[in-house]
Amino acid sequence: VCADLGLLPPVTEDCQQLVNAITILNGQIPPEFTVDANHVQTISFGTCRFFFENVGPQPLTYCWLSLAQTASAAASACLPPSQPVLSEGLCISSDETWEVGCVACVSLLQYLPC
């Protein structure tokens, strides 16, 4: 799902740095993280934020590498150079209990502080 949150899209290179960081840290940190119901796990760099949002009623466990891969795929499908210019790429699970995405990370004065 592609969306426009009224923000500029993240810089592609910032999102790539998130992928690089997650890949480098693989093996040095636990490979999975757990998110409580109706909570979100984020990782941000510069203008880019990857997120895993648990919209279901139970805690969920997800893999860091899957977060990087899925958020990157969402970004590739929805963000520049894709047209029209949008500011969010989102993947929704088939059972609609979680969402993974890539969105612009903006200053403290905006909607989604870094």
C-alpha positions as CSV (number, residue, x, y, z in Angstrom):
1,V,0.0,0.0,0.0
2,C,1.4,3.4,-1.0
3,A,0.3,6.5,0.8
4,D,0.9,10.2,1.0
5,L,1.2,11.5,4.5
6,G,1.8,15.1,3.4
7,L,5.5,14.8,4.0
8,L,8.4,14.6,1.6
9,P,9.6,11.0,1.0
10,P,12.7,9.8,2.8
11,V,16.1,10.0,1.0
12,T,16.9,6.7,-0.6
13,E,20.4,6.6,0.7
14,D,19.2,7.0,4.3
15,C,16.9,4.0,3.9
16,Q,19.8,2.0,2.4
17,Q,21.9,2.9,5.5
18,L,19.2,1.3,7.7
19,V,19.4,-1.9,5.6
20,N,23.2,-1.8,5.9
21,A,23.1,-1.4,9.7
22,I,20.6,-4.2,10.2
23,T,22.6,-6.5,7.9
24,I,25.9,-5.6,9.7
25,L,24.3,-6.1,13.2
26,N,22.9,-9.5,12.2
27,G,24.6,-12.0,14.4
28,Q,25.6,-9.4,17.0
29,I,22.1,-8.8,18.3
30,P,19.2,-11.1,18.8
31,P,17.7,-11.9,15.3
32,E,14.2,-11.2,16.5
33,F,12.3,-8.6,18.4
34,T,8.9,-8.8,20.1
35,V,6.3,-6.1,19.9
36,D,3.3,-5.9,22.3
37,A,-0.2,-5.6,20.9
38,N,-1.0,-2.1,19.5
39,H,2.7,-1.0,19.7
40,V,5.3,-0.3,17.1
41,Q,9.1,-0.9,16.8
42,T,11.0,1.6,14.7
43,I,14.6,2.1,13.5
44,S,15.5,5.5,12.0
45,F,18.4,7.1,10.2
46,G,18.4,10.6,8.8
47,T,15.2,11.1,6.9
48,C,14.1,7.4,6.8
49,R,12.2,5.3,9.3
50,F,11.5,1.5,9.1
51,F,8.7,0.3,11.3
52,F,6.9,-2.9,12.4
53,E,3.5,-2.2,13.9
54,N,1.6,-4.8,15.8
55,V,-2.1,-4.0,15.2
56,G,-3.3,-7.3,16.6
57,P,-4.4,-8.4,20.1
58,Q,-1.3,-10.5,21.0
59,P,2.4,-9.8,21.2
60,L,4.2,-10.7,17.9
61,T,7.8,-11.6,17.2
62,Y,9.5,-10.5,13.9
63,C,13.0,-10.8,12.4
64,W,15.2,-7.8,12.0
65,L,16.3,-9.0,8.5
66,S,12.7,-9.4,7.5
67,L,12.0,-5.9,8.6
68,A,14.9,-4.6,6.4
69,Q,13.8,-6.6,3.4
70,T,10.1,-5.9,3.7
71,A,10.4,-2.2,4.4
72,S,12.9,-1.9,1.5
73,A,10.4,-3.6,-0.8
74,A,7.7,-1.2,0.3
75,A,10.0,1.7,-0.3
76,S,11.0,0.5,-3.7
77,A,7.4,0.1,-4.7
78,C,6.1,3.4,-3.4
79,L,8.9,6.0,-3.0
80,P,10.9,7.9,-5.6
81,P,11.9,7.3,-8.3
82,S,8.4,5.7,-8.5
83,Q,5.7,8.0,-9.6
84,P,3.6,9.7,-8.2
85,V,5.8,10.9,-5.4
86,L,4.5,9.4,-2.1
87,S,5.8,9.4,1.4
88,E,5.0,6.0,2.8
89,G,5.3,2.4,1.6
90,L,3.4,-0.2,3.7
91,C,3.0,-4.0,3.7
92,I,0.1,-5.4,5.6
93,S,0.0,-9.1,6.7
94,S,-2.6,-11.4,5.2
95,D,-4.3,-11.7,8.6
96,E,-4.0,-7.9,9.1
97,T,-2.3,-8.3,12.5
98,W,0.8,-6.4,11.6
99,E,2.2,-3.8,9.2
100,V,5.8,-3.2,8.0
101,G,6.7,0.0,6.3
102,C,9.0,2.8,5.3
103,V,8.1,6.4,6.0
104,A,9.8,9.8,6.2
105,C,11.3,10.6,9.6
106,V,11.0,14.3,10.2
107,S,12.1,16.9,12.8
108,L,10.7,17.2,16.3
109,L,8.3,19.9,15.1
110,Q,6.5,17.6,12.7
111,Y,4.2,14.6,13.0
112,L,6.7,11.7,13.2
113,P,9.6,12.9,15.3
114,C,12.9,11.0,14.9
